[in-house]
Amino acid sequence: MPIDRELMKGSLDVLLLALLENGPMYGYQIVKEVRSRSEGLLDLKEGTLYPALHRLEKAGWIEGFWQARADGADRRYYRLTARGVAAAQQKRAEWRQLVAAMEGILR
């Protein structure tokens, strides 16, 4: 059963921050990683991903940088800033509290 997009909206920031804790990634790599780790259940679209990345960048939690590829084309990567590392830890803690509260209600 597909996940309601509205449910995803509230968890997108923590999802992206958690992925970027593992190191810099570019957009399509993020999409593939989300799909893989969720066993195909979650599928980010460009129209969702890039506005979220720009929002996190504006907040100072991530920064984008260009890196040249062997074929000469540049690719934009995103990585956590120091503020982003702290935000990732905070968002993860908030997420775990929310999940515990929801599980308590849904039982």
C-alpha positions in Angstrom: 0.0 0.0 0.0 1.5 3.4 -0.9 2.3 5.9 1.8 0.1 9.1 1.9 2.3 12.0 0.7 1.0 14.2 3.5 2.5 11.7 6.0 5.8 12.0 4.2 5.9 15.8 4.3 6.3 15.9 8.1 9.2 13.4 8.1 11.1 14.6 5.0 13.6 16.8 6.9 14.6 14.1 9.4 14.9 11.6 6.5 17.2 13.9 4.5 19.3 14.9 7.5 19.7 11.2 8.5 20.9 10.3 5.0 23.4 13.1 4.8 24.9 12.0 8.2 26.5 9.2 6.2 28.3 11.7 3.9 27.6 14.0 0.9 25.1 12.9 -1.6 23.6 14.2 -4.9 19.9 14.4 -5.6 19.4 11.3 -7.6 21.6 9.3 -5.2 19.3 10.5 -2.4 16.3 9.3 -4.4 17.9 5.9 -5.0 19.0 5.5 -1.4 15.5 6.3 0.0 13.9 3.8 -2.4 16.5 1.1 -1.5 16.4 1.6 2.2 12.6 1.7 2.3 12.4 -1.4 0.1 10.6 0.6 -2.6 7.9 1.9 -0.3 9.1 5.5 -0.3 9.7 7.2 -3.6 10.8 10.8 -3.6 10.0 13.0 -6.6 12.2 15.9 -7.8 9.3 18.3 -7.0 9.5 17.2 -3.4 13.2 16.6 -3.0 14.8 19.8 -4.3 12.5 22.3 -2.5 13.3 20.4 0.8 17.0 20.5 0.1 16.8 24.2 -0.6 14.8 24.7 2.6 17.5 22.9 4.6 20.2 24.8 2.9 18.5 28.1 3.7 18.2 27.0 7.3 21.9 26.5 7.4 21.7 22.8 8.1 23.1 21.6 4.8 25.3 23.1 2.1 25.5 22.4 -1.6 28.7 22.2 -3.6 29.6 21.3 -7.1 31.9 18.5 -8.0 33.2 17.7 -11.5 32.7 14.2 -12.9 35.0 12.2 -15.1 32.8 13.0 -18.1 33.2 16.7 -17.5 29.7 17.3 -16.2 29.3 18.9 -12.8 27.1 17.3 -10.1 25.7 19.2 -7.1 26.2 17.4 -3.8 24.8 18.2 -0.4 26.4 17.7 3.0 25.6 18.5 6.6 27.0 21.6 8.2 27.9 21.7 11.9 24.4 23.1 12.6 23.0 20.3 10.5 24.7 17.6 12.6 23.0 19.1 15.7 19.7 19.4 13.9 19.9 15.8 12.7 20.4 14.6 16.3 17.5 16.8 17.5 15.1 15.8 14.7 15.9 12.1 15.2 15.1 12.4 19.0 11.9 14.3 18.1 11.0 11.6 15.6 11.5 8.8 18.1 9.3 10.6 20.6 6.6 11.0 18.0 6.7 7.4 16.9 6.5 6.2 20.5 3.5 8.5 21.2 1.8 7.4 18.0 2.4 3.7 18.8 0.9 4.3 22.3 -2.2 5.7 20.7 -2.5 3.1 17.9 -2.2 0.1 20.2 
